[in-house]
Amino acid sequence: MNGLAASKQLSLGQLFLNRNGRNQAITVLTEIKELMSKLQIKEGVVPGSFPIQKLGGGKGSLPLWIRHLVLILLGLKYFKIRTSMVQDLDHKRKTEIEFINGEVVSEAIKIGLPVPENERIVNEVLKIESEFPS
């Protein structure tokens, strides 16, 4: 969600309390879930976090309305939180977008899996960064 929030330069509350933001978040997670499945990567869930396998669409996911509810609750809980990438952009610093969503795109290209939302995020963040003074 770090990259998605950065691409929009929004706090998590602003992102998740917006239906379009939640839909984009679910799409990003679904793309990552599909990539993990194709690469046979098992998810390790950090205590206190929510598994991609449940929030992303497809097999094993929660019903859509519950996924939206989870994101709304996260948006309320972390309403003012501006992720590290958003803070980097706020301060006109380069982000780690290429090492997070960019890695998703890179690995997906290798196996021919389309990940258009992750590509859009990377391109948008890189565009913002390109406008920084040198």
N, C-alpha and C positions, 0 to 999 in steps of 0.2 A: 504494500500500500504506500510505501515510502515514495516510489517513483510516480505513482498515480497522483498522489497529493502534490508532488513537486511539479508535475506537468500542468497542474491547474493552479499551483501556488495557493493552496487552501489548507486550513487546519483540518484535522480529522473530523471534527464536528461539522464544519461546513461541507466536507465531502460526503460523509455518511448520512447526514440529515437531508440530503438531496436525493431524490429517486434516481435521477440520471447518474449521479456519483456512485450510488449503490450498485446500479446495473453495470457500470463500468468496472467497479471493483470485482463483482462476481465474474465478469468476463475475463478479467486479468487472472483471477484465481483458477478459472476453468482452463484457460490456456496453459497455465503452469501445471495444473493437475494432469492434463493430457500429456504434457512433455514428461513429467515424472513417471507416468505410467509407461510410456513408450521406452524410456531409458531404464525402466525397472528400478527407480529410485524410491526407497522407502522413506516416508516422512518421519522425522523425529520431532515430536511436539514438545516445545518448551512449556513447563508448568505456567499456567496463567494465560497461555495463548490459545488460539482456536485453530484446529487443523484445517489445512487447505482442502483435504479430502472431504470434509463436511461442508465447507463454504463454496467450493468450486462446483460447477454443475456436473452432471453425469452420474455414473454408478457410485453408490455409497454416499451421495450428497443428501443433505437435509432438504425437506420441502422448501420451495422458493420463498414462501412467506416467512418461514423461520429464518432463512438466511438473511432476508431483509431485516427482520426483527433483531437478529444478532448484531448486524451492522449499525442499526439505529441505536441500540444500547451502547455499542462501542463509541459511536459518535457523541452520545450524551456523556459517557464516562470521560472521554478524552476530548471534549469539545474544543478546548483552547490549544491542544497540542499541535504544534507545527513540527513535522518530522524533521530529521536531520537534513534531508535533502532540501526541504522547503527553507529551512534556516540557512543552508548554504546559499541558495538562490537569493534569499533576502539580503545576504551580505556580499552578493556578487562573487561568490566562490564557486569553483568547479565542484560538481557532485560526483558521487560514485555510481551514477546511472549506468555506465558501461559495464560495471562489475556486478550489477544486480539484474535489472531488466535487460540490459545489453547481453548478458550471458545467456538469459532465456532465449533471446532472439538468435544468438549465435548457435546454440545447441539445436534449436528447432530447425534452423536452415540446414544443418548437417543431415538431418533425417527427413527433410521435406515436409515438416509440419508447419502449417501457417499459424502465426501468432500475431495477427494484425494489431490487437490492442497494445501488446507489449512493444511492438515496433513503433506505434504512434507515440507512446509515452517516451521512448528513447529519443525519437526525432524531436518531439516538442521540448524536452529538457535540453537537448543539445542546441536547439534553436535559441532558447532563452540564454544559455551560456554564451553563445556566439555573439550576443549583443552586449556582453560585458566589455568595459574598457580594458585595453591591454595593459 
